[in-house]
Amino acid sequence: MLFCAIMETEGFTCEGSSSRRRRLVKGLLLGSAAVGLPALANALIARRSEKLGYPAWGRQERFSWQEREISFQCFGLGAPLVLLHSFGPGHDSEEWKPASELLARSFRVYAPDLLGWGRSDKPAITYDGALYIQLLEDFLRRVVAERCVLVAAGLPATYAVQVAADHPELVRHLGLVVPLGIQGHRDEPDMKDAWIHRLLRFPIVGRSSLNLFTSRPALGQYLRNEVFQSPEKVDASRLDHYYRSSHQPGAHAPLAAYLSGYLNHSIAEAVSRLKTPLWLAWGRHAKNPPIESADLWLHHVPSAELDVFEDCGNYPHLEAGPRFSQHLEFFLSRFTD
């Protein structure tokens, strides 16, 4: 099944690259064979894709970056707090809605859709970690314009660490939610990753595979098995948002880059230089990476503080927004600067 074959690549930080590639190639083969009349099916899916509606939280603003538009939510008063969403099918800043509405009582919250995701532009370019690191640095300098609290989930946590280590004048405190990057990531994809990436970008085979991967049944399974510890939270409205977000024109390119490892970024060297106070948030039932990976972070940054959310998986900020906000605010309240 394509969903299982590709979704297992979500754990590529914890398994051998050869095993990951075998699963992904299997998914590509299944995807190309599973969709009858692939070109026609792809065209119909693209034609029926609906735009994302106007967000019902915060205030939507735009940031012009390298002739592309970055959409972000901004609301609240106080010290600046920037929230970075994770990567995956249909992911965008919406995952921060449950936590940000409470955090906005004490902070000026910024929640961007990273380039290629959500309501931001989706240019036909090669997406990689360096692109997002530069975007984050420019966003902090030009939009936030003062030292901030920076909180990032999943793979974008590696970009947050890099920016905090390189530019401590931009980041006052750092929060990471089930972060990747402390092990297993190479700085650059190798030739086999490049081959997988090219297959995923093929007009028919790759698009058919990704369309099947982001079909409503596959997304429903993904949300219930990988995102929410409590499957009953996956209602029709939430599934519809992930489906629309994953089918915006151009959305397949960053997803293909993510699945093939093009967005990976190693932070082994950056962590050693990190001076910013660090808070870690982990769901007890997180799968990729599991809670045991928190020990690696605490080993590299002994001063870091860890909060474990017992009833959550990889997304405690989404599943337990109020508690997540309270724990983050408690951590920040102990600093006077």
Secondary structure, DSSP 8 states (H G I E B T S, - for coil): -HHHHHHGGGGTTSS-HHHHHHHHHHHHHHHHHHSSSHHHHHHHHHHH-------SSSEEEEEEETTEEEEEEEE-SSEEEEEE---STT-SGGGGHHHHHHHTTTEEEEEE--TTSTTS---SS---HHHHHHHHHHHIIIII-S-EEEEEESTHHHHHHHHHHH-TTTEEEEEEES---SSS--SS--HHHHHHHHHHHSTTHHHHHHHHHTSHHHHHHHIIIII-SSGGG--HHHHHHHHHHHTSTTTHHHHHHHHTTTT----HHHHHH--S-EEEEEETT--SS-GGGHHHHHHH-TT-EEEEETT-SS-HHHHSHHHHHHHHHHHHHT---
